[in-house]
Amino acid sequence: MAFCSFDDSAALFDATPVENMFITEYMLRAPGDFVKVYLYGLMLCYHHAERMSLASMARDLDVTPEDVERAYRYWEREGLVRQTGDNPVCYTYYNLKQITLTRAEKPSEQLYNRHFMDEVRRTLDAQTLGESDYQMILDWVQVYELPEEVVIMLLSNEKEKSRTGRVSFKIANRVAQEWAQSGVKTIEDADRMLVISGQRETELKRLLARLGMRHAPSDDEKALYKKWIDEWGFTPEAVQEACRETTKGTPTMAYLDGILLRQHQLGRHDVQQILGGITSEKTARDFAREVFAGLGRTGVTPTADDLALIDGWRRDGSSDALILLAVTAAHRRAGGGTMDDVGAWLERWKRLGLTTPEAVTAHNNRQKALNTQLREIYDAAGVEKKTNQPDRDLLCAWMGEMGMSMELVLLAAQYARGSGAPMMTMNRILSDWQRAGVRTTEAARAEHDSHVRSAKTPAAQSARTQDVMQRHQYTDEDYRSMVIDLDEEDS
């Protein structure tokens, strides 16, 4: 243990001296994470941590151990640190004033590969390189870990592409980053990247021409195209196909970017997916306009909510033909109708189990036939009212379950004429006939005459009423509710 030392908690409240020379000469051009590593290590020089390692430093800085190693290689190249141990890994920091006073050359110059730099100068020919250019080239080798021969190939390609014969290091640095991110490690890898880059530029020029632009692709346009292909996953053919949609406005790369963003969000990235999606959307819009026209709404553009509502009907099992039939019903019934009216008709038919236009038509025809028969019954019973569903249900029960003919039903209507609730009276008469086995009008008249004769005696009338009530087990409230339901009119 040292004779004198700071308290363990002193580091938190102490200060780490950083020379202005580091800030002005080194920090400004260094990658941000590399600066973090240097400063954190500098603090550890003043406040030693017993268990510090590459892994623990990486964890504290939220980077990877490889990032820490890469940062220290960078600072070693700059001459600010030196690795002094392998197991465990440790580094020695140099004092910047000492470096300035004792070294004639800049630290980075001592690490230049002279043969490599001579090759760089030959490649760039007469172009003069500044210190920052040399530093950038070394970054490609040391930081981005591109092989020297790959860097030479990169510079040569950028020189050939340049109209002036001079390499733009800003552009070259972006290419170097892209190659590093793509894992370029060999000349063959670089060749592959150059082929892809050449194809991309040709594709982009063709795309710009299709949009009515004849200029050379700008850096921003190249970045946009790269995003569509590499990040969003579109095929070049899909991007070309999406250009069709730009005819709806001013054809620009920004407009196309918005179109592709929507297709990307919908998961459409190749020609077939985009074509199918655009076609289905157009079909949906055309059908929505047909629905609007059926409701008397012309010249109205369907909204996204309208399209979603129709799509919901379809997903619920309604065919387009059934939807249009509901449109007709809504328009006829409401004198115009709304989308909500259409949905109500579809829901009503679904509850009735009517899932096809044929089923709806058959049901409507049956309803019309029942209504015609009911009007004839109403006339016979002396009733003036609209047909309604409870009466239709009764008629179906009489002629279906009871097996009564229309002649018997009309005869019962005549006998019920003048009663307070004709349909209820008819139901009682027909029920009595069913129990008596009556199947002909002659038998019905005979049964009725017998009933009339027996009903003339007050005692017989009371007994018969009690018998009927016992057979049906109706309460007074049941009787009143049945009268109300059966005589309710259609709205």
C-alpha positions as CSV (number, residue, x, y, z in Angstrom):
1,M,0.0,0.0,0.0
2,A,1.2,3.5,-0.9
3,F,2.5,5.7,2.0
4,C,-0.1,8.3,1.0
5,S,-3.2,8.0,-1.2
6,F,-6.6,9.5,-1.9
7,D,-9.7,8.1,-0.3
8,D,-11.5,5.6,-2.6
9,S,-14.4,8.0,-3.1
10,A,-12.1,10.9,-4.1
11,A,-12.3,10.2,-7.8
12,L,-16.0,11.2,-7.9
13,F,-15.2,14.7,-6.5
14,D,-11.8,15.2,-8.1
15,A,-10.9,16.7,-11.5
16,T,-8.8,15.1,-14.3
17,P,-6.5,17.6,-16.1
18,V,-6.8,17.6,-19.9
19,E,-4.4,19.7,-21.9
20,N,-5.8,22.3,-24.3
21,M,-3.3,20.8,-26.9
22,F,-5.2,17.5,-26.7
23,I,-8.5,19.4,-27.4
24,T,-7.2,21.5,-30.3
25,E,-4.7,19.1,-31.9
26,Y,-6.3,15.6,-31.3
27,M,-9.8,15.6,-30.0
28,L,-11.5,17.6,-32.8
29,R,-10.7,15.1,-35.5
30,A,-11.0,11.9,-33.5
31,P,-14.1,9.7,-33.5
32,G,-16.4,10.4,-30.5
33,D,-16.1,7.0,-28.9
34,F,-12.3,7.1,-29.2
35,V,-12.3,10.4,-27.2
36,K,-14.5,8.7,-24.5
37,V,-12.0,5.9,-24.2
38,Y,-9.0,8.2,-24.0
39,L,-10.5,10.5,-21.3
40,Y,-11.8,7.6,-19.3
41,G,-8.4,6.0,-19.3
42,L,-6.8,9.3,-18.4
43,M,-9.0,9.5,-15.4
44,L,-7.9,6.0,-14.4
45,C,-4.3,7.2,-14.6
46,Y,-5.0,9.6,-11.7
47,H,-7.4,7.3,-9.9
48,H,-6.3,3.7,-10.4
49,A,-9.0,1.0,-10.4
50,E,-7.7,-2.4,-9.3
51,R,-10.0,-4.6,-11.4
52,M,-10.2,-2.4,-14.6
53,S,-9.9,-4.3,-17.9
54,L,-11.0,-3.9,-21.5
55,A,-14.2,-5.7,-20.7
56,S,-15.0,-3.5,-17.7
57,M,-14.1,-0.3,-19.5
58,A,-16.3,-1.3,-22.4
59,R,-19.2,-2.0,-20.0
60,D,-18.7,1.4,-18.3
61,L,-18.7,3.2,-21.6
62,D,-21.5,1.2,-23.2
63,V,-19.2,0.0,-26.1
64,T,-17.7,-3.3,-27.1
65,P,-14.2,-4.5,-26.0
66,E,-13.2,-4.4,-29.7
67,D,-14.2,-0.7,-29.8
68,V,-11.9,-0.1,-26.8
69,E,-9.0,-1.9,-28.5
70,R,-9.7,0.0,-31.8
71,A,-9.6,3.3,-29.9
72,Y,-6.3,2.5,-28.2
73,R,-4.8,1.5,-31.5
74,Y,-5.9,4.9,-32.8
75,W,-4.3,6.8,-29.9
76,E,-1.2,4.6,-30.2
77,R,-0.9,5.6,-33.8
78,E,-1.3,9.2,-32.7
79,G,1.6,8.7,-30.3
80,L,-0.4,9.5,-27.1
81,V,-0.4,6.0,-25.6
82,R,1.6,2.8,-25.8
83,Q,0.5,-0.7,-25.0
84,T,2.8,-2.0,-22.2
85,G,1.2,-5.3,-21.4
86,D,-0.7,-8.2,-23.0
87,N,-1.9,-10.3,-20.0
88,P,-3.5,-8.3,-18.6
89,V,-3.7,-5.6,-21.3
90,C,-2.5,-2.3,-20.1
91,Y,-1.5,1.1,-21.6
92,T,0.9,3.9,-20.7
93,Y,-0.2,7.5,-21.4
94,Y,2.4,10.0,-22.6
95,N,2.4,13.6,-21.4
96,L,1.6,15.9,-24.4
97,K,4.2,18.6,-23.4
98,Q,6.9,15.9,-23.3
99,I,5.9,14.7,-26.7
100,T,6.1,18.2,-28.1
101,L,9.5,19.0,-26.5
102,T,11.3,15.7,-27.2
103,R,10.1,14.7,-30.7
104,A,10.9,16.5,-33.9
105,E,8.4,14.6,-35.9
106,K,4.7,14.3,-35.3
107,P,3.9,11.0,-33.6
108,S,1.8,9.9,-36.4
109,E,4.6,10.3,-38.9
110,Q,6.7,7.7,-37.1
111,L,4.0,5.1,-37.9
112,Y,3.5,5.9,-41.6
113,N,4.2,2.9,-43.9
114,R,6.5,4.7,-46.3
115,H,5.9,2.3,-49.1
116,F,2.2,2.6,-48.7
117,M,2.3,6.4,-48.6
118,D,4.5,6.4,-51.7
119,E,1.9,4.3,-53.5
120,V,-0.9,6.7,-52.4
121,R,1.0,9.6,-53.9
122,R,1.6,7.8,-57.1
123,T,-2.1,6.9,-57.4
124,L,-3.1,10.5,-56.8
125,D,-0.4,11.8,-59.1
126,A,-0.1,15.6,-58.9
127,Q,-2.8,16.1,-56.2
128,T,-1.2,17.6,-53.1
129,L,-2.2,16.1,-49.8
130,G,-2.5,17.9,-46.6
131,E,-1.9,16.5,-43.1
132,S,-5.7,16.0,-42.7
133,D,-5.7,13.9,-45.9
134,Y,-2.9,11.7,-44.6
135,Q,-4.7,11.3,-41.3
136,M,-7.9,10.3,-43.1
137,I,-6.1,7.7,-45.2
138,L,-4.5,6.3,-42.1
139,D,-7.9,6.2,-40.4
140,W,-9.2,4.0,-43.2
141,V,-6.4,1.5,-42.4
142,Q,-6.2,1.8,-38.7
143,V,-9.7,2.7,-37.6
144,Y,-11.8,1.2,-40.4
145,E,-9.4,-1.7,-40.8
146,L,-9.3,-1.6,-44.6
147,P,-6.3,-3.4,-46.1
148,E,-3.8,-1.0,-47.7
149,E,-4.3,-2.5,-51.2
150,V,-8.0,-1.9,-50.8
151,V,-7.4,1.8,-49.9
152,I,-5.2,2.2,-53.0
153,M,-8.0,0.6,-55.1
154,L,-10.6,3.0,-53.5
155,L,-8.5,6.1,-54.3
156,S,-7.8,4.9,-57.8
157,N,-11.5,4.4,-58.5
158,E,-12.5,7.8,-57.0
159,K,-9.8,9.5,-59.2
160,E,-11.2,7.8,-62.3
161,K,-14.7,8.9,-61.5
162,S,-13.7,12.5,-60.8
163,R,-14.3,14.9,-63.6
164,T,-11.3,17.1,-62.5
165,G,-9.0,14.1,-61.8
166,R,-8.8,15.1,-58.1
167,V,-10.1,12.9,-55.4
168,S,-12.7,14.4,-53.1
169,F,-11.7,13.1,-49.7
170,K,-15.2,13.8,-48.3
171,I,-16.7,11.4,-50.8
172,A,-13.8,8.9,-50.5
173,N,-14.3,8.9,-46.7
174,R,-18.0,8.0,-47.1
175,V,-17.1,5.2,-49.5
176,A,-14.5,3.9,-47.0
177,Q,-17.1,3.9,-44.3
178,E,-19.5,2.0,-46.5
179,W,-16.9,-0.6,-47.4
180,A,-15.9,-1.1,-43.8
181,Q,-19.6,-1.5,-42.8
182,S,-20.0,-4.1,-45.6
183,G,-17.0,-6.1,-44.3
184,V,-14.6,-5.5,-47.2
185,K,-11.3,-7.3,-46.4
186,T,-9.9,-8.2,-49.8
187,I,-9.5,-6.9,-53.3
188,E,-12.2,-9.3,-54.4
189,D,-14.6,-7.8,-51.8
190,A,-13.7,-4.3,-53.1
191,D,-14.4,-5.4,-56.7
192,R,-17.8,-6.6,-55.7
193,M,-18.6,-3.3,-54.0
194,L,-17.4,-1.4,-57.1
195,V,-19.7,-3.5,-59.4
196,I,-22.6,-2.9,-57.1
197,S,-21.8,0.8,-56.9
198,G,-21.6,1.0,-60.7
199,Q,-24.9,-0.8,-61.1
200,R,-26.5,1.5,-58.5
201,E,-25.4,4.6,-60.3
202,T,-26.7,3.3,-63.6
203,E,-30.0,2.4,-62.0
204,L,-30.2,5.8,-60.4
205,K,-29.5,7.6,-63.6
206,R,-32.3,5.7,-65.3
207,L,-34.6,6.4,-62.4
208,L,-33.9,10.2,-62.6
209,A,-34.5,10.1,-66.4
210,R,-37.8,8.5,-65.8
211,L,-38.7,11.3,-63.4
212,G,-37.7,13.8,-66.1
213,M,-34.3,14.7,-64.6
214,R,-31.1,14.6,-66.7
215,H,-28.5,15.7,-64.2
216,A,-25.8,13.5,-62.7
217,P,-27.0,12.0,-59.4
218,S,-26.2,14.1,-56.4
219,D,-24.8,12.7,-53.1
220,D,-28.2,13.2,-51.4
221,E,-30.0,11.3,-54.3
222,K,-27.4,8.5,-54.0
223,A,-28.0,8.3,-50.3
224,L,-31.7,8.2,-50.8
225,Y,-31.5,5.4,-53.4
226,K,-29.1,3.5,-51.1
227,K,-31.7,3.7,-48.3
228,W,-34.5,2.3,-50.5
229,I,-32.3,-0.6,-51.7
230,D,-30.1,-1.5,-48.7
231,E,-32.2,-0.4,-45.7
232,W,-35.8,-0.8,-46.9
233,G,-35.1,-3.8,-49.1
234,F,-36.7,-2.7,-52.4
235,T,-35.6,-4.3,-55.7
236,P,-34.4,-1.8,-58.4
237,E,-37.4,-2.9,-60.5
238,A,-39.8,-2.2,-57.7
239,V,-38.4,1.4,-57.3
240,Q,-38.9,1.9,-61.1
241,E,-42.4,0.5,-60.9
242,A,-43.3,2.8,-58.0
243,C,-42.5,5.8,-60.3
244,R,-45.9,5.2,-61.9
245,E,-47.5,6.7,-58.8
246,T,-45.6,9.9,-59.1
247,T,-47.7,10.9,-62.1
248,K,-50.4,11.9,-59.6
249,G,-48.3,14.9,-58.6
250,T,-44.9,16.5,-59.3
251,P,-42.4,13.6,-60.0
252,T,-39.5,14.2,-57.6
253,M,-37.3,11.9,-55.5
254,A,-38.9,13.3,-52.4
255,Y,-42.4,12.4,-53.7
256,L,-41.1,8.9,-54.6
257,D,-39.6,8.6,-51.2
258,G,-43.1,9.1,-49.6
259,I,-44.6,6.5,-52.0
260,L,-41.9,4.0,-51.1
261,L,-42.3,4.6,-47.4
262,R,-45.9,3.6,-47.5
263,Q,-45.1,0.5,-49.6
264,H,-42.4,-0.3,-47.1
265,Q,-44.8,0.0,-44.2
266,L,-47.2,-2.3,-46.0
267,G,-44.4,-4.9,-46.6
268,R,-44.3,-4.6,-50.4
269,H,-40.8,-4.6,-51.7
270,D,-40.8,-6.3,-55.1
271,V,-42.6,-5.6,-58.4
272,Q,-45.3,-8.2,-57.9
273,Q,-46.1,-7.0,-54.4
274,I,-46.2,-3.4,-55.4
275,L,-48.2,-4.0,-58.6
276,G,-50.7,-6.3,-56.7
277,G,-51.0,-3.8,-53.9
278,I,-51.5,-0.8,-56.2
279,T,-54.0,-2.7,-58.3
280,S,-56.0,-3.9,-55.3
281,E,-56.1,-0.3,-53.9
282,K,-57.3,1.0,-57.3
283,T,-59.9,-1.7,-57.4
284,A,-61.0,-0.9,-53.8
285,R,-61.3,2.8,-54.7
286,D,-63.3,2.1,-57.9
287,F,-65.7,-0.2,-56.0
288,A,-66.1,2.5,-53.2
289,R,-67.1,5.0,-55.9
290,E,-69.6,2.4,-57.2
291,V,-71.1,2.2,-53.7
292,F,-71.3,6.0,-53.5
293,A,-73.0,6.2,-56.8
294,G,-75.6,3.6,-55.7
295,L,-76.3,5.9,-52.7
296,G,-76.6,8.9,-54.9
297,R,-73.3,10.4,-54.0
298,T,-71.4,11.3,-57.1
299,G,-68.1,13.2,-57.4
300,V,-67.1,12.2,-53.9
301,T,-63.6,10.7,-53.2
302,P,-63.7,7.8,-50.8
303,T,-61.7,8.4,-47.7
304,A,-59.4,5.9,-46.0
305,D,-62.3,5.3,-43.4
306,D,-64.7,4.5,-46.3
307,L,-62.2,2.0,-47.8
308,A,-61.6,0.4,-44.3
309,L,-65.4,0.1,-43.7
310,I,-65.9,-1.7,-47.1
311,D,-62.9,-3.9,-46.4
312,G,-64.5,-4.8,-43.0
313,W,-67.7,-5.9,-44.7
314,R,-65.7,-8.1,-47.0
315,R,-63.7,-9.6,-44.2
316,D,-67.0,-10.3,-42.4
317,G,-68.1,-12.5,-45.4
318,S,-70.0,-10.1,-47.6
319,S,-69.3,-10.3,-51.3
320,D,-69.2,-7.2,-53.5
321,A,-72.6,-8.3,-55.1
322,L,-74.2,-8.6,-51.7
323,I,-72.8,-5.2,-50.7
324,L,-74.3,-3.6,-53.8
325,L,-77.6,-5.2,-53.1
326,A,-77.5,-3.7,-49.6
327,V,-76.7,-0.3,-51.2
328,T,-79.8,-0.7,-53.3
329,A,-81.9,-1.5,-50.3
330,A,-80.5,1.4,-48.3
331,H,-81.0,3.9,-51.1
332,R,-84.6,2.7,-51.7
333,R,-85.6,2.6,-48.1
334,A,-83.9,5.8,-46.9
335,G,-84.3,7.9,-50.1
336,G,-80.6,8.2,-50.4
337,G,-79.0,6.2,-47.6
338,T,-75.6,6.2,-45.9
339,M,-72.7,3.8,-45.4
340,D,-74.2,3.1,-42.0
341,D,-77.5,2.1,-43.6
342,V,-75.6,-0.3,-45.9
343,G,-73.9,-1.8,-42.9
344,A,-77.2,-2.2,-41.1
345,W,-78.7,-4.1,-44.0
346,L,-75.7,-6.4,-44.2
347,E,-75.9,-7.1,-40.5
348,R,-79.6,-7.8,-40.7
349,W,-79.1,-10.3,-43.5
350,K,-76.3,-11.9,-41.6
351,R,-78.5,-12.5,-38.6
352,L,-81.1,-14.1,-40.9
353,G,-78.4,-16.4,-42.3
354,L,-78.6,-14.7,-45.8
355,T,-75.1,-14.6,-47.1
356,T,-75.5,-14.5,-50.8
357,P,-77.5,-12.2,-53.2
358,E,-79.5,-15.3,-54.3
359,A,-80.5,-16.0,-50.7
360,V,-81.5,-12.4,-50.1
361,T,-83.5,-12.3,-53.3
362,A,-85.3,-15.6,-52.5
363,H,-86.0,-14.3,-49.0
364,N,-87.4,-11.0,-50.4
365,N,-89.6,-12.9,-52.9
366,R,-90.9,-15.0,-50.1
367,Q,-91.7,-11.9,-48.0
368,K,-93.5,-10.3,-50.9
369,A,-95.6,-13.5,-51.4
370,L,-96.4,-13.6,-47.7
371,N,-97.3,-9.9,-47.8
372,T,-99.7,-10.5,-50.7
373,Q,-101.4,-13.3,-48.8
374,L,-101.6,-11.2,-45.6
375,R,-103.3,-8.3,-47.5
376,E,-105.9,-10.8,-48.7
377,I,-106.3,-12.1,-45.1
378,Y,-106.6,-8.5,-43.8
379,D,-109.4,-7.8,-46.3
380,A,-111.2,-10.9,-45.2
381,A,-110.9,-10.0,-41.5
382,G,-111.8,-6.3,-42.1
383,V,-108.4,-5.1,-41.0
384,E,-106.6,-2.0,-42.3
385,K,-102.9,-2.2,-41.4
386,K,-99.5,-2.7,-42.9
387,T,-98.0,-6.1,-43.1
388,N,-95.5,-6.9,-40.3
389,Q,-93.1,-9.6,-39.3
390,P,-95.2,-11.1,-36.4
391,D,-98.1,-11.6,-38.8
392,R,-95.8,-13.2,-41.4
393,D,-94.5,-15.5,-38.8
394,L,-98.1,-16.5,-37.8
395,L,-99.0,-17.1,-41.4
396,C,-96.0,-19.4,-41.8
397,A,-97.0,-21.3,-38.7
398,W,-100.6,-21.7,-39.9
399,M,-99.7,-22.9,-43.4
400,G,-96.5,-24.7,-42.4
401,E,-96.6,-26.2,-38.9
402,M,-100.4,-26.5,-38.7
403,G,-100.8,-27.5,-42.4
404,M,-103.7,-25.2,-43.0
405,S,-104.6,-24.2,-46.6
406,M,-105.1,-20.6,-47.7
407,E,-108.8,-21.3,-48.0
408,L,-109.0,-22.4,-44.4
409,V,-107.0,-19.3,-43.3
410,L,-109.3,-17.0,-45.2
411,L,-112.3,-18.7,-43.7
412,A,-110.9,-18.2,-40.2
413,A,-110.3,-14.5,-41.1
414,Q,-114.0,-14.1,-42.0
415,Y,-115.0,-15.7,-38.7
416,A,-112.6,-13.4,-36.8
417,R,-114.0,-10.3,-38.5
418,G,-115.1,-7.7,-36.0
419,S,-113.1,-9.1,-33.1
420,G,-110.8,-6.9,-31.1
421,A,-107.7,-8.7,-32.2
422,P,-108.4,-10.5,-35.5
423,M,-105.0,-12.2,-35.9
424,M,-105.2,-13.5,-32.3
425,T,-108.7,-14.8,-32.9
426,M,-107.7,-16.4,-36.1
427,N,-104.8,-18.1,-34.3
428,R,-107.3,-19.6,-31.7
429,I,-109.7,-20.7,-34.4
430,L,-107.0,-22.4,-36.5
431,S,-105.5,-24.0,-33.4
432,D,-108.9,-25.5,-32.5
433,W,-109.3,-26.8,-36.1
434,Q,-105.9,-28.4,-36.0
435,R,-106.7,-30.2,-32.7
436,A,-110.1,-31.3,-34.2
437,G,-108.4,-32.6,-37.4
438,V,-110.1,-30.1,-39.6
439,R,-108.6,-30.1,-43.1
440,T,-111.4,-28.9,-45.4
441,T,-113.6,-25.8,-45.6
442,E,-116.7,-28.0,-45.2
443,A,-115.4,-29.5,-42.0
444,A,-114.3,-26.0,-40.8
445,R,-117.8,-24.6,-41.3
446,A,-119.3,-27.6,-39.5
447,E,-116.9,-27.1,-36.6
448,H,-117.7,-23.4,-36.5
449,D,-121.5,-24.0,-36.6
450,S,-121.1,-26.5,-33.7
451,H,-119.0,-24.0,-31.8
452,V,-121.6,-21.2,-32.3
453,R,-124.4,-23.4,-31.1
454,S,-122.6,-24.5,-28.0
455,A,-121.4,-21.0,-27.3
456,K,-125.0,-19.6,-27.1
457,T,-125.3,-20.9,-23.5
458,P,-123.5,-18.7,-20.9
459,A,-122.3,-21.7,-19.0
460,A,-120.9,-23.2,-22.1
461,Q,-119.2,-20.0,-23.1
462,S,-117.5,-19.8,-19.6
463,A,-116.5,-23.5,-19.8
464,R,-115.1,-23.1,-23.2
465,T,-113.1,-20.0,-22.3
466,Q,-111.6,-21.8,-19.3
467,D,-110.8,-24.8,-21.4
468,V,-108.9,-22.7,-24.0
469,M,-107.0,-20.8,-21.3
470,Q,-106.0,-24.1,-19.6
471,R,-104.9,-25.7,-22.9
472,H,-102.7,-22.7,-23.8
473,Q,-101.8,-21.8,-20.2
474,Y,-101.9,-18.1,-20.9
475,T,-102.1,-15.4,-18.3
476,D,-103.9,-12.2,-18.8
477,E,-100.6,-10.4,-19.3
478,D,-99.5,-13.0,-21.9
479,Y,-102.7,-12.5,-23.8
480,R,-102.3,-8.7,-23.9
481,S,-98.6,-8.9,-25.0
482,M,-99.5,-11.3,-27.8
483,V,-102.1,-9.0,-29.1
484,I,-99.7,-6.1,-29.1
485,D,-96.9,-8.1,-30.8
486,L,-99.1,-9.7,-33.4
487,D,-100.8,-6.5,-34.5
488,E,-97.6,-4.4,-34.6
489,E,-97.1,-2.7,-38.0
490,D,-94.0,-2.5,-40.0
491,S,-92.2,0.8,-39.7
